[in-house]
Amino acid sequence: MLGWWQSKVRALVGDNSGIAAVEFALIAPLVFSFYFVTMEVSQAIETSKKVSRVGSMVADLITQQQRIDAAEVDAVMKIGESMLQPYSRSVGKIVVTAIEITNDATPRAQVLWSRKLVDGVAKPDLVKGTATTVPAALRVAGSFLIRVESELDYKPVLTWAAENKPVLGLAAAFDGISMGETYYLRPRMSQTIPCTGCEV
């Protein structure tokens, strides 16, 4: 009887038919994890580049105008928003602000007009005359700037959850990655760019 058990144990130890399945079961989760992390990182980098391009494109289009109106500013911002596709896990925000630098002894930066696009809805932002900040190198007395801020809370696939279900565990720690860029451009065709219907 003991010899029978010994022969069975020897046969089991010498049986290599299940090794591949065990190795696959151990390695597959790691391989799939690396694949999804690599895919997510590359998509996050591409989306970050798009957020940056949105600000650059919106600023470039507006600074080519001699004058503009609120509907045109809104249309340009919506074009910028469409550049984020096919990313659709969260909605971006675009803010366009026209800034004039005063001729005072100590030049001040103040808002001339401002519009923003949030959740696909365009509306006024900062009130005319509001003090704002610009980089010191751009604070030239009597000058005019267009500032465009593009923002997006990037949501990784890891944070996806069924509708009305809370995000739990590790996914909750990565609920969103803030991406944003700010561009300052000077008018190309005129000294200033007045906007009809933009002032609050």
C-alpha positions in Angstrom: 0.0 0.0 0.0 2.8 2.4 0.9 4.5 1.6 -2.4 1.3 2.6 -4.2 1.2 6.0 -2.5 4.9 6.5 -3.2 4.4 5.8 -6.9 1.5 8.3 -7.0 3.5 11.0 -5.3 6.4 10.4 -7.7 4.0 10.6 -10.6 2.5 13.9 -9.3 5.9 15.5 -8.7 7.1 14.5 -12.1 3.9 15.7 -13.8 4.6 19.1 -15.6 1.3 19.4 -17.4 -0.2 22.1 -15.1 2.9 24.3 -14.7 2.0 26.6 -17.6 -1.5 27.2 -16.2 -0.1 28.0 -12.7 2.5 30.4 -14.2 -0.1 32.1 -16.2 -2.4 32.5 -13.2 0.5 34.1 -11.3 1.9 36.4 -14.0 -1.3 37.4 -15.9 -2.6 39.9 -13.3 0.8 41.6 -13.2 1.0 41.8 -17.0 -2.5 43.2 -17.3 -1.8 45.7 -14.6 1.3 47.0 -16.4 -0.7 47.2 -19.6 -3.5 49.2 -18.1 -1.1 51.5 -16.2 0.9 52.1 -19.4 -2.3 52.8 -21.4 -3.6 55.2 -18.7 -0.3 57.1 -18.4 -0.1 57.6 -22.2 -3.7 58.8 -22.4 -3.1 61.2 -19.4 0.0 62.6 -21.2 -1.9 63.1 -24.4 -4.9 64.7 -22.7 -2.5 67.1 -20.8 -1.0 68.1 -24.2 -4.6 68.7 -25.5 -5.4 70.9 -22.5 -2.3 73.0 -23.3 -3.2 73.2 -27.0 -6.7 74.4 -26.2 -5.3 77.5 -24.4 -2.8 78.2 -27.1 -5.4 77.9 -29.9 -8.1 80.0 -28.2 -5.6 82.7 -27.4 -4.2 82.6 -30.9 -7.6 83.0 -32.6 -8.8 85.8 -30.4 -5.6 87.9 -30.7 -5.9 87.8 -34.5 -9.1 89.9 -34.2 -9.3 93.7 -34.2 -12.6 93.6 -32.3 -14.9 90.7 -31.3 -18.2 90.1 -29.6 -19.4 87.7 -26.9 -20.9 85.2 -29.3 -17.6 84.9 -31.2 -15.6 84.5 -28.0 -18.0 81.7 -26.9 -17.7 80.0 -30.3 -13.9 80.0 -30.1 -14.1 78.5 -26.6 -16.5 75.8 -27.8 -14.1 74.9 -30.6 -11.3 74.7 -27.9 -13.5 72.4 -25.8 -14.1 70.1 -28.7 -10.4 69.6 -29.0 -10.4 67.5 -25.8 -12.4 64.7 -27.5 -12.5 61.7 -27.4 -11.7 62.3 -23.7 -15.1 62.6 -22.0 -14.8 61.5 -18.4 -15.0 65.1 -17.2 -15.7 68.6 -18.6 -13.0 71.2 -19.1 -13.1 74.9 -18.2 -11.8 77.7 -20.4 -11.5 81.4 -19.2 -10.6 84.2 -21.6 -9.7 87.5 -20.0 -8.7 90.8 -21.7 -6.3 92.7 -19.5 -5.1 96.3 -19.8 -2.0 97.6 -18.0 -2.5 101.1 -16.8 -0.1 104.0 -17.5 0.4 104.7 -13.8 3.8 105.2 -12.2 3.3 101.7 -10.9 1.4 100.0 -13.7 -1.7 98.0 -12.6 -3.2 95.1 -14.4 -7.0 95.3 -14.6 -9.7 93.4 -16.4 -11.3 95.0 -19.5 -13.7 92.0 -20.2 -13.8 88.3 -19.3 -15.8 85.2 -20.5 -15.7 81.6 -19.4 -17.0 78.3 -20.6 -17.8 75.7 -17.9 -19.8 72.5 -18.4 -20.5 73.7 -22.0 -22.2 76.9 -20.8 -20.6 80.3 -21.7 -21.0 83.3 -19.4 -19.3 86.4 -18.1 -16.5 85.9 -15.6 -14.6 88.8 -14.0 -16.1 92.3 -13.7 -14.6 95.1 -15.7 -12.0 97.0 -13.6 -11.2 94.0 -11.4 -7.5 94.0 -10.4 -5.7 90.9 -11.7 -2.1 89.6 -11.8 0.2 89.1 -14.8 3.9 88.0 -14.8 6.3 90.9 -14.1 7.9 90.6 -17.5 4.5 91.4 -19.1 3.5 94.3 -16.9 4.4 97.0 -19.5 2.6 100.3 -19.0 -0.1 101.0 -21.6 -0.1 97.4 -23.0 -3.0 95.0 -23.5 -3.0 91.2 -23.0 -5.3 88.3 -23.7 -5.1 85.6 -21.0 -6.5 82.2 -21.6 -6.7 79.6 -18.9 -7.6 76.0 -19.8 -8.3 73.5 -17.0 -9.4 69.9 -16.8 -9.8 67.4 -13.9 -8.5 64.3 -15.6 -10.3 61.1 -14.3 -8.3 57.9 -14.8 -10.2 54.7 -15.8 -9.3 53.5 -12.3 -11.9 55.9 -10.9 -14.8 54.8 -13.1 -17.8 53.6 -11.2 -21.4 52.7 -12.0 -23.8 55.6 -11.9 -24.7 56.7 -8.4 -22.1 54.3 -6.9 -19.3 55.6 -4.7 -15.7 55.2 -5.7 -14.0 53.1 -3.1 -10.5 51.9 -2.1 -7.4 52.9 -4.0 -9.6 54.5 -6.8 -10.8 57.1 -4.3 -7.3 58.4 -3.8 -7.0 59.1 -7.6 -10.3 60.7 -8.1 -8.9 63.3 -10.4 -5.6 64.8 -11.7 -5.8 68.6 -12.2 -4.4 69.7 -15.6 -4.2 73.3 -16.7 -2.3 75.9 -18.7 -2.3 79.7 -18.9 -1.3 81.6 -22.0 -0.7 85.4 -22.4 -0.7 86.8 -25.9 -0.7 90.4 -27.2 -3.1 91.5 -30.0 -1.7 91.0 -33.5 -3.8 93.4 -35.6 -4.6 96.3 -33.1 -3.5 97.8 -29.8 -6.6 96.5 -28.0 -9.4 94.0 -28.7 -12.7 95.4 -27.5 -15.5 92.9 -27.0 -19.2 93.8 -27.6 -21.4 92.2 -25.0 -18.5 90.9 -22.9 -18.2 93.6 -20.3 -20.0 93.0 -17.0 
